[in-house]
Amino acid sequence: MKTNVGGVDRVLRIVVGLALVLAAVFGAIGAWGYIGLVPLVTGAVGTCPLYSMLGLNTCPMKRT
């Protein structure tokens, strides 16, 4: 799969994902916090299937 998640987008996804998962682990929020795994994984991998389906891309274009 092609990378379609850019730098700032990746960082935000990882931070939000970690925050949700940690909040769920420590009991600050319910089990729904594990949904944070989705942005965490898509940020770490750099590919978002939803972006692909919608034709979105936050990665800067490569200069040749």
QUIVENRA-V209335 format. One record per residue. N is the residue number from 1. RES is the residue in three letters. PSI is psi in whole degrees, 0 to 359 (none if undefined). OMEGA is omega in whole degrees, 0 to 359 (none if undefined). BURIAL is b if it has 24 or more other ideal C-beta (glycine too) atoms within 12 Angstrom, else e. Layout:
# QUIVENRA-V209335
n:N res:RES psi:PSI omega:OMEGA burial:BURIAL
n:N res:RES psi:PSI omega:OMEGA burial:BURIAL
This chain:
# QUIVENRA-V209335
n:1 res:MET psi:146 omega:180 burial:e
n:2 res:LYS psi:147 omega:176 burial:e
n:3 res:THR psi:127 omega:180 burial:e
n:4 res:ASN psi:13 omega:179 burial:b
n:5 res:VAL psi:118 omega:183 burial:b
n:6 res:GLY psi:179 omega:186 burial:e
n:7 res:GLY psi:303 omega:181 burial:e
n:8 res:VAL psi:318 omega:179 burial:e
n:9 res:ASP psi:317 omega:180 burial:b
n:10 res:ARG psi:313 omega:181 burial:b
n:11 res:VAL psi:315 omega:179 burial:e
n:12 res:LEU psi:318 omega:179 burial:e
n:13 res:ARG psi:316 omega:181 burial:b
n:14 res:ILE psi:316 omega:181 burial:b
n:15 res:VAL psi:312 omega:181 burial:e
n:16 res:VAL psi:317 omega:179 burial:e
n:17 res:GLY psi:313 omega:178 burial:b
n:18 res:LEU psi:318 omega:180 burial:e
n:19 res:ALA psi:315 omega:180 burial:e
n:20 res:LEU psi:315 omega:181 burial:b
n:21 res:VAL psi:315 omega:179 burial:b
n:22 res:LEU psi:322 omega:177 burial:e
n:23 res:ALA psi:322 omega:178 burial:e
n:24 res:ALA psi:319 omega:180 burial:e
n:25 res:VAL psi:318 omega:182 burial:e
n:26 res:PHE psi:4 omega:174 burial:e
n:27 res:GLY psi:10 omega:179 burial:e
n:28 res:ALA psi:330 omega:176 burial:e
n:29 res:ILE psi:170 omega:182 burial:e
n:30 res:GLY psi:187 omega:182 burial:e
n:31 res:ALA psi:342 omega:179 burial:e
n:32 res:TRP psi:342 omega:179 burial:e
n:33 res:GLY psi:339 omega:178 burial:b
n:34 res:TYR psi:350 omega:173 burial:e
n:35 res:ILE psi:343 omega:176 burial:e
n:36 res:GLY psi:346 omega:176 burial:b
n:37 res:LEU psi:330 omega:181 burial:b
n:38 res:VAL psi:304 omega:178 burial:e
n:39 res:PRO psi:329 omega:179 burial:b
n:40 res:LEU psi:313 omega:180 burial:b
n:41 res:VAL psi:316 omega:181 burial:e
n:42 res:THR psi:327 omega:176 burial:b
n:43 res:GLY psi:319 omega:181 burial:b
n:44 res:ALA psi:321 omega:182 burial:e
n:45 res:VAL psi:328 omega:180 burial:e
n:46 res:GLY psi:11 omega:180 burial:b
n:47 res:THR psi:132 omega:178 burial:b
n:48 res:CYS psi:116 omega:180 burial:b
n:49 res:PRO psi:324 omega:179 burial:e
n:50 res:LEU psi:318 omega:176 burial:e
n:51 res:TYR psi:318 omega:180 burial:b
n:52 res:SER psi:315 omega:181 burial:e
n:53 res:MET psi:325 omega:181 burial:e
n:54 res:LEU psi:354 omega:180 burial:e
n:55 res:GLY psi:22 omega:180 burial:e
n:56 res:LEU psi:154 omega:179 burial:e
n:57 res:ASN psi:119 omega:178 burial:e
n:58 res:THR psi:5 omega:177 burial:b
n:59 res:CYS psi:140 omega:175 burial:e
n:60 res:PRO psi:151 omega:179 burial:e
n:61 res:MET psi:142 omega:177 burial:e
n:62 res:LYS psi:135 omega:178 burial:e
n:63 res:ARG psi:138 omega:181 burial:e
n:64 res:THR psi:none omega:none burial:e
